[in-house]
């Protein structure tokens, strides 16, 4: 190869390297710009949730004839949003669920006591709504911080691959953020949400069968007793219409202590996350205890059912994550009506006359009366 050919080759390599570098830099800038746009949206959602909690807190506090300083109230809410829950040590798993339950109950009670201290005249439902607004703001704050942390880390180390992975995840994270935003609106309106499906089915069933309340003394939880086609039904749900999920494991424990010898079936009714392409509002049957969340109550109920050798049956209403947190749609309401009829069929098929069935409506009882 002569000198001119070699020079042409070197020039080509340099130009190729230059354009590769420029292309890479442009792609990094594009990714960074897209991530920053998502971060702006996530921050706006977080700030809206915080302002909604402050506004609701201020309205409730004003009912107590107290002078409300909004800046102090906002600072207090932000402090609650930044609070963290430290899980118990799992190095030795023995008793982990019991310790986790204690930590979560302590967090819940502390938050409600904080609200009650600032607004003594607040009703139980209002306290629960404010506590849940703070919880939603907490979730949005965690999402924003997680995305921002990874973005700053990627920029610090100039990691193209970390930016690329983060950018690929953002549409899925954005869907979760939209679900949280829907929850804020539902809490402010105190309207039933998709996750209220279980309690709503129980409320419909209790009204149809003219069920009578049973005073078992379980906090934030309602227990009813009714008869259906010669079978006795015990119905359990969280107390409404505030935003509560009740203490279902404690209620089941007391019901089993009172009716254990005659119980032959336990049915849990809950929302179920649907897969993409599936129809919202589809009602399906299952086996096992249908309770989401941290798993604490699920574990407690499963232990009880295994101890009493009771068949665990489930009725599930499919919905998306966004639908679970947004005001209930017509399709989901109709699915609740269908699930109520399905529960009666399950009782007739699995419970003999003279025996008892326990039906538990699982979920947030926001907007669902007793």
Number of C-alpha atoms within 10 A of each C-alpha: 6 6 8 8 10 11 12 11 12 11 12 12 12 12 12 12 12 12 12 12 12 12 12 13 13 12 15 19 14 12 19 21 12 13 21 15 12 20 20 12 15 23 18 14 21 24 16 16 26 25 17 20 28 24 17 19 27 20 14 24 22 16 13 14 11 14 10 17 9 13 10 11 18 18 12 14 23 20 10 17 20 13 11 10 9 10 12 16 10 12 7 7 9 9 10 16 18 13 16 19 18 14 15 16 12 13 16 15 12 13 20 19 15 15 21 18 12 18 23 16 17 20 13 16 18 23 25 22 26 26 25 22 29 25 20 24 29 21 17 27 21 16 20 22 14 11 21 18 11 15 20 13 14 18 14 9 9 12 13 17 11 16 22 16 12 18 18 13 11 16 12 10 17 16 13 18 22 18 19 26 21 18 26 27 17 20 28 15 12 21 21 28 28 32 27 31 31 28 32 31 26 27 23 17 21 22 12 11 13 13 18 15 16 14 10 15 12 18 13 17 21 22 26 22 17 19 15 13 11 13 16 21 22 24 27 29 31 33 25 24 21 27 29 24 21 22 18 27 19 18 24 24 16 15 19 17 11 12 15 14 11 13 23 20 21 21 24 23 31 28 28 25 16 16 12 9 6 12 13 20 25 19 19 13 14 14 12 16 24 22 23 14 8 12 12 19 19 17 15 18 20 16 14 15 19 11 9 15 12 15 16 20 20 21 26 23 25 24 25 19 20 20 20 27 26 23 25 18 16 10 13 26 19 13 21 29 15 16 27 21 13 16 22 13 12 17 24 16 9 14 18 15 13 12 17 25 23 23 26 28 28 28 29 29 30 30 23 24 15 21
